[in-house]
Amino acid sequence: EAIALMRRKIMQRDVEIEVETVDRIGNFLGSLWESRTNIWENYVEGVEVSNGTTVEKKQQEMLKVTVTEVLGGGKFYVQPIGDSNIASLEKQLANLNLQETPLLGA
């Protein structure tokens, strides 16, 4: 039901995601907004059990990135904008003076 609801409401729309953490298997945990509305704001899975520990809220960090590759299965790669390592690598590649452009898949 949840997947069908999200397909009807979110598929092929501009959304904003906020990744708060990543679990051990690589799943992103966070919030999803469509039209600046938090989709899961009133979500109740069941009764939450408190173990007595409090989690400090981390300061939110805004990070501008460029999507460099989109793979199947909802996986994608990003690079932070303004990273000096990327600029250095691009400069080194430009200095190679390749006579011919490399063939894709070669």
PyMOL commands that set and color helices and strands:
alter all, ss='L'
color gray80, all
select helices_A, chain A and resi 2-9+84-94
alter helices_A, ss='H'
color red, helices_A
select strands_A, chain A and resi 15-22+28-34+37-38+65-70+76-80
alter strands_A, ss='S'
color yellow, strands_A
deselect
rebuild
show_as cartoon
